[in-house]
Amino acid sequence: MSMEGCVHLSEFKSTKGTQPFRIIYSFFVFCTSKAARQQKAKWCVCSVCAAHAPRIHACLHCIHFACYQGHIQDHTTSMQHNLVVDVEQGQILCMACGDYVYDSEIRRIAVNCKEKARRSLGLNTEYRAWAPDSVEMTLLQAHPKRRRPTPNSTIGLRGLINLGNTCFMSCIIQALTHTPLLRDYFLSDKHVCQFNNDSTRCLVCEISRLFQEFYSGNKAPLILHKLLHLIWTHARHLAGYEQQDAHEFFIAALDVLHRHCQGNPPSNGDSTHTCSCIIDQIFTGGLQSDVVCQACNGVSTTIDPFWDISLDLGPCPYGTSKADKTVPTSLADCLERFTRPEHLVLLLIASLSLPWQRFEHSNRLHKKISTFISFPEHLDMTPFMSNRRNNNNNHNGITTHPTDINNRYSLFAVVNHVGSLDAGHYTAYVRQHRDQWYKCDDHMITRATIQDVLQSEG
């Protein structure tokens, strides 16, 4: 892709301005209203073969729609129209140059239209990675030397001292500090304290400080006494030195971080999951539930926010078929069971958390389920999205769907529990960079392989 535009795009803008881009982005790419979405569904098909895919493009000169299987090429050749737009992602393709081209002004138009489209759907602000402004770019150019990780680099690796049954906290902190988008946010110094710069009350300030400690290059283990005190203060059910559940700590930590990002008083006890804070941008998704009326066949749809998708490992308690009574053995099995008609994954997020429900509590017994569940290094969630299920009326099994790159996830952390329900220990595997994996066991950090990670219990 060309990063500086081309002469054909410059000529088009000089004669017609940017209004054609505003129109096509608002109505046929990102759709800033319900009416626009209906228009896109009606018009964005190939005018030659009536196909909805692959890669429908719109001509900027005459608003002609055609697929990339040769029909858009035929149109531009016959009409001498050089510029077309991909209606799915919004990239501009110059047929004369034979390449996608970039223009900063048009990019800003696209970003604004995309934000309006997300707001019209009731979605959060989309997370964007840090990009330097003019002042920061000047500083970067003046200091060209960079500190880059090497295969033997220990940057980002710090052991955590166990303060007495605090392994549940250590493994979650290790996972959070190696969450790529969260790391980029805190290392770019974006956090602004909402407590009048009183960092002693703000959990986000403490997490920000920990990121600086983790990536300082120091190898000595850290003591999280201040973090532990803040958690005890704002999540009192976790106070004390008894063994705690790592998943419960994870949810409590996200809740407190979310409230402190907003500056809400910690005592209000109510967490709103529809804001634009960094926690919601990275960790909050949506579950769509459809209820069908047996009398009129009307469908009632609700969308609930989620921070994770807890997956059951035992036989389905409410199912009646033979498949319901089987025990899942893979992540795909668990997700297929979860995304039944009762719950359909609608909106995925930047960082997806999938905890197994290994601890079973009933009136008769309390036990840990030790069934091994296989999981991949790279996960495609496309088959489990609600639009895929609804379009194919598929409630009984997974069918093959074209992969949407926006629904693909790469593994970067795994939390493990060893032992029994009454006495156990938490550890974590984290990906430092690329294919470099490490096992974090309190203050001990040891090198691991992806095979070690994929063979762990999870």
C-alpha positions in Angstrom: 0.0 0.0 0.0 1.3 3.5 -0.9 1.5 5.6 2.2 1.7 9.0 0.4 -1.3 8.8 -2.0 -0.8 9.1 -5.7 -1.2 11.7 -8.5 -4.6 10.3 -9.5 -6.0 10.7 -6.0 -4.6 14.2 -5.7 -6.2 15.2 -9.0 -9.6 13.8 -7.9 -9.5 15.7 -4.7 -8.5 19.0 -6.4 -11.5 18.8 -8.8 -14.2 17.2 -6.6 -13.0 17.8 -3.1 -13.6 15.4 -0.2 -17.4 15.3 -0.3 -17.6 12.1 -2.4 -15.5 10.3 0.3 -17.8 11.6 3.1 -20.8 10.3 1.2 -19.4 6.9 0.4 -18.0 6.3 3.9 -21.2 7.4 5.6 -23.6 5.4 3.5 -21.7 2.5 2.0 -18.7 1.7 4.2 -19.3 2.4 7.9 -23.0 3.4 7.8 -23.6 6.1 10.3 -27.4 5.4 10.6 -29.9 2.7 10.4 -31.1 3.9 7.0 -27.5 3.8 5.7 -27.1 0.2 6.9 -30.3 -0.7 5.0 -29.0 1.1 1.9 -25.7 -0.7 2.1 -27.4 -4.1 2.4 -29.5 -3.2 -0.7 -26.9 -1.6 -2.9 -23.5 -3.2 -2.0 -23.7 -6.1 -4.4 -21.9 -6.7 -7.6 -23.9 -5.1 -10.4 -22.7 -7.8 -12.8 -23.0 -11.1 -10.9 -25.1 -10.0 -7.9 -22.6 -11.4 -5.5 -22.2 -9.9 -2.0 -18.5 -11.0 -1.9 -15.6 -11.2 -2.3 -14.3 -7.7 -1.7 -17.1 -5.5 -3.2 -15.7 -2.2 -4.3 -17.5 1.1 -5.2 -16.4 3.4 -7.9 -15.7 6.9 -6.6 -16.5 8.5 -9.9 -20.0 7.0 -10.5 -21.0 4.9 -7.4 -20.8 1.7 -9.3 -20.6 -1.5 -7.2 -18.7 -4.6 -8.4 -16.7 -7.5 -7.0 -13.0 -8.0 -7.1 -13.3 -11.1 -9.2 -12.7 -9.0 -12.4 -15.9 -7.0 -12.6 -14.7 -3.9 -10.9 -11.5 -4.1 -13.1 -13.7 -4.3 -16.2 -15.7 -1.2 -15.1 -12.6 0.9 -14.5 -11.0 -0.1 -17.8 -14.1 0.6 -19.9 -15.1 3.9 -18.1 -11.5 5.1 -17.4 -12.4 5.5 -13.7 -9.2 5.0 -11.7 -10.3 5.2 -8.1 -12.5 2.7 -6.2 -13.2 2.0 -2.5 -13.4 -1.3 -0.6 -16.8 -1.1 1.0 -15.8 -3.4 3.9 -12.6 -1.7 5.2 -12.7 1.6 3.4 -9.3 1.4 1.6 -8.9 3.3 -1.6 -7.5 1.4 -4.6 -6.0 3.2 -7.6 -6.4 1.0 -10.6 -4.0 3.2 -12.7 -1.3 2.7 -10.1 -2.3 -0.9 -9.3 -2.1 -0.3 -5.5 -4.0 0.8 -2.5 -3.2 4.4 -1.5 -3.2 6.3 1.7 -4.2 9.9 2.4 -4.2 11.5 5.9 -7.2 13.8 5.2 -9.3 10.9 3.9 -8.2 8.7 6.8 -9.6 11.3 9.2 -12.9 11.3 7.4 -13.0 7.5 7.6 -12.2 7.5 11.3 -14.9 10.0 12.1 -17.5 8.1 10.1 -16.5 4.9 11.8 -16.9 6.4 15.3 -20.4 7.8 14.3 -21.3 4.3 13.1 -20.2 2.7 16.4 -22.2 5.3 18.4 -25.3 4.6 16.3 -25.0 0.9 17.3 -24.4 1.7 20.9 -20.9 0.4 20.8 -17.8 1.7 22.7 -15.1 3.9 21.2 -12.8 1.7 19.2 -9.3 1.2 20.8 -6.5 2.8 18.8 -2.9 2.1 19.3 -0.7 5.0 20.3 0.6 7.2 17.4 3.0 10.0 18.0 1.9 13.6 17.6 4.1 16.2 16.0 6.0 17.0 19.3 6.6 13.3 20.0 7.7 12.7 16.5 10.3 15.4 16.9 11.6 13.8 20.1 11.7 10.4 18.4 13.7 11.8 15.5 16.1 13.6 17.8 16.7 10.3 19.8 16.9 7.6 17.1 18.4 5.0 19.4 15.8 2.3 20.4 15.8 -0.4 23.0 14.6 -3.5 21.2 14.0 -6.9 22.7 16.4 -9.7 21.6 15.9 -13.5 21.9 17.6 -13.4 25.3 16.1 -10.1 26.5 14.5 -10.1 29.9 12.6 -6.8 29.4 9.1 -7.1 30.8 9.9 -10.2 32.9 9.8 -9.7 36.7 9.1 -12.3 39.4 6.5 -11.5 42.1 7.1 -12.3 45.7 4.4 -14.4 47.3 3.0 -12.5 50.3 1.2 -15.5 51.7 -1.3 -17.3 49.4 -1.1 -14.5 46.9 -0.3 -16.6 43.9 -3.8 -16.0 42.6 -2.9 -12.3 42.3 0.5 -12.8 40.9 -0.6 -14.9 37.9 -3.3 -12.3 36.9 -0.9 -9.4 37.2 1.6 -11.3 35.0 -1.2 -11.8 32.4 -2.3 -8.2 32.5 1.2 -6.8 32.2 1.7 -8.9 29.1 -1.6 -7.9 27.5 -0.3 -6.1 24.4 -2.9 -3.3 24.1 -2.8 -2.6 27.9 1.0 -2.5 27.8 1.0 -0.1 24.9 -1.5 2.2 26.7 0.4 2.4 30.0 3.9 2.6 28.5 2.7 5.6 26.4 1.9 7.4 29.7 -1.8 8.0 28.7 -3.3 7.6 32.2 -4.6 10.7 33.9 -5.5 10.2 37.5 -9.1 10.9 38.4 -8.4 11.3 42.1 -6.8 14.7 42.1 -3.4 13.1 41.6 -3.8 11.2 44.8 -2.2 8.0 43.5 -2.5 6.3 46.9 -6.2 5.8 46.2 -6.0 5.0 42.5 -5.5 1.4 41.4 -4.9 2.6 37.8 -2.0 4.7 39.0 -0.5 1.7 40.8 -0.9 -0.5 37.7 0.7 2.2 35.6 3.7 2.2 38.0 3.9 -1.6 37.8 4.2 -1.4 34.0 7.1 1.0 34.4 8.7 -1.4 36.9 8.2 -4.4 34.7 9.7 -2.8 31.6 12.5 -0.9 33.3 15.1 -3.6 32.7 15.5 -4.4 36.4 15.5 -8.2 37.0 14.8 -8.2 40.8 11.4 -9.7 41.9 8.7 -7.2 42.9 6.7 -7.0 46.1 3.1 -6.1 45.4 2.2 -4.9 48.9 0.7 -1.6 47.8 -1.4 -3.3 45.1 -2.6 -5.9 47.5 -3.7 -3.1 50.0 -5.6 -1.3 47.2 -7.4 -4.5 46.3 -8.3 -5.1 49.9 -9.6 -1.6 50.2 -11.7 -1.5 47.1 -12.7 -5.2 46.9 -13.2 -6.2 50.5 -14.4 -9.7 49.8 -10.8 -10.5 48.7 -9.2 -9.1 51.9 -7.1 -11.5 54.1 -4.5 -14.1 53.4 -6.9 -17.0 52.6 -6.6 -18.7 49.3 -8.6 -16.9 46.6 -9.8 -17.7 43.1 -7.7 -16.1 40.3 -10.7 -15.6 38.1 -12.6 -13.8 40.9 -9.6 -11.6 41.4 -9.4 -10.9 37.7 -13.0 -9.7 37.5 -12.7 -7.7 40.7 -9.5 -6.0 39.4 -11.2 -5.1 36.1 -14.2 -3.6 38.0 -12.0 -1.4 40.2 -9.8 -0.4 37.3 -12.9 0.5 35.3 -14.4 2.6 38.1 -11.0 4.4 38.8 -10.6 5.1 35.1 -13.9 7.0 35.2 -13.1 8.6 38.6 -16.3 7.1 40.1 -16.3 6.8 43.9 -15.2 3.2 44.8 -18.2 2.8 47.1 -20.9 3.1 44.5 -20.8 -0.6 43.7 -22.2 -0.1 40.2 -20.0 -0.5 37.2 -21.3 0.8 33.8 -19.9 -1.1 30.9 -20.7 1.4 28.1 -17.9 3.9 28.5 -14.8 4.7 26.5 -12.2 4.0 29.2 -9.2 1.8 28.3 -10.6 -1.2 30.3 -13.9 -1.2 28.4 -12.1 -0.7 25.1 -9.9 -3.8 25.6 -12.0 -6.2 27.8 -15.7 -5.5 27.3 -17.7 -7.4 24.7 -21.4 -8.1 24.2 -23.6 -11.2 24.4 -26.8 -11.3 22.3 -29.7 -13.3 23.7 -32.7 -14.1 21.4 -36.0 -15.2 22.9 -38.7 -16.5 20.4 -42.3 -16.2 21.3 -44.0 -19.6 20.7 -47.3 -17.9 19.9 -46.4 -15.2 17.4 -42.8 -16.2 16.6 -41.7 -12.7 17.5 -38.0 -12.4 18.6 -36.9 -10.4 21.6 -33.2 -9.5 21.5 -31.1 -8.3 24.4 -27.4 -7.5 24.5 -25.5 -7.8 27.8 -21.9 -6.8 28.4 -19.3 -9.3 29.4 -15.7 -9.3 30.5 -15.1 -13.0 29.9 -16.8 -16.1 28.7 -16.9 -18.8 31.4 -17.0 -22.2 29.8 -18.6 -25.2 31.5 -16.6 -28.4 31.5 -19.2 -30.9 32.8 -22.1 -32.6 31.0 -24.8 -30.0 30.0 -27.2 -29.8 32.9 -30.2 -28.8 30.8 -29.7 -30.7 27.6 -31.6 -33.8 26.5 -29.7 -35.1 23.5 -26.7 -37.5 23.5 -24.4 -34.7 22.6 -25.5 -32.7 25.6 -24.4 -35.5 28.0 -20.9 -35.7 26.6 -18.0 -33.9 28.3 -16.2 -31.3 26.1 -12.5 -32.0 25.3 -11.6 -29.0 23.3 -12.1 -25.2 23.3 -14.2 -25.5 20.2 -16.5 -28.0 22.0 -16.9 -25.5 24.9 -17.6 -22.6 22.6 -20.1 -24.6 20.6 -22.0 -25.5 23.7 -21.9 -21.9 25.0 -23.2 -20.3 21.7 -26.5 -22.2 21.6 -29.7 -20.3 20.8 -29.8 -19.1 24.4 -26.5 -17.2 24.1 -24.9 -16.0 20.9 -21.6 -14.1 20.9 -22.4 -10.8 19.2 -19.5 -8.4 19.7 -16.0 -9.5 20.4 -13.2 -7.5 22.0 -9.6 -6.7 21.7 -8.6 -9.1 24.5 -10.7 -12.2 25.0 -10.7 -14.1 28.3 -12.0 -17.7 28.4 -11.9 -19.2 31.9 -12.8 -22.9 32.4 -15.3 -23.6 35.2 -13.0 -26.2 36.9 -14.4 -25.7 40.4 -17.7 -27.4 40.9 -19.9 -26.6 43.9 -23.1 -28.4 44.7 -25.2 -29.4 47.7 -23.5 -32.8 47.8 -19.9 -32.1 47.0 -17.2 -29.6 46.1 -14.5 -30.7 43.6 -12.1 -29.6 40.9 -12.7 -30.9 37.3 -9.3 -31.9 35.9 -10.5 -32.7 32.4 -7.8 -31.7 29.8 -9.2 -29.2 27.4 -7.1 -28.6 24.2 -6.8 -25.1 22.9 -5.0 -23.6 19.9 -2.4 -20.9 19.7 -4.5 -19.0 17.2 -8.3 -18.9 17.6 -10.9 -18.0 14.9 -14.1 -16.9 16.6 -16.0 -16.4 13.3 -18.1 -19.6 13.5 -19.4 -18.5 16.9 -20.5 -15.0 16.0 -24.2 -14.3 16.1 -24.5 -13.0 12.6 -22.9 -16.2 11.3 -25.3 -18.3 13.2 -28.4 -16.3 12.3 -27.5 -16.1 8.6 -27.1 -19.9 8.4 -29.8 -20.8 10.9 -27.2 -23.0 12.5 -27.9 -24.1 16.1 -26.9 -27.7 16.0 -23.3 -27.6 14.9 -20.4 -25.6 13.4 -20.3 -25.0 9.7 -17.5 -23.7 7.6 -17.4 -19.9 7.3 -15.0 -17.5 5.5 -12.6 -16.3 8.2 -13.0 -12.7 9.3 -9.6 -11.4 10.3 -11.2 -9.2 13.0 -12.4 -12.3 14.8 -9.0 -14.0 15.1 -7.1 -14.1 18.4 -3.5 -15.0 19.3 -2.7 -16.6 22.6 -0.5 -14.4 24.9 -1.2 -15.7 28.4 -2.5 -18.9 30.2 -3.3 -19.2 33.9 -3.0 -22.6 35.5 -4.1 -24.1 38.8 -2.4 -27.1 40.2 -3.6 -29.1 43.2 -7.1 -29.6 44.6 -9.9 -27.4 45.5 -8.8 -27.1 49.1 -5.0 -26.7 48.5 -3.5 -25.5 45.3 -1.2 -23.1 43.5 -1.5 -20.7 40.6 1.1 -20.2 37.9 1.0 -18.4 34.5 2.5 -18.7 31.1 3.1 -15.4 29.3 4.3 -14.5 25.8 7.1 -11.8 26.1 7.3 -11.1 22.4 6.8 -13.0 19.3 7.4 -16.7 20.1 9.2 -16.2 23.4 7.2 -17.9 26.2 8.0 -17.9 29.9 6.5 -19.6 33.0 5.8 -17.3 35.9 5.7 -19.1 39.3 5.7 -16.3 41.9 9.3 -15.0 42.0 10.6 -17.7 39.6 10.6 -16.9 35.9 11.7 -19.8 33.6 11.8 -20.2 29.8 9.0 -22.3 28.2 7.9 -23.5 24.8 4.6 -23.2 23.0 4.2 -26.9 23.4 4.5 -26.5 27.2 1.8 -23.9 27.0 -0.6 -25.8 24.8 -0.2 -29.0 27.0 -1.0 -27.1 30.2 -4.3 -27.7 32.0 -5.5 -24.1 31.7 
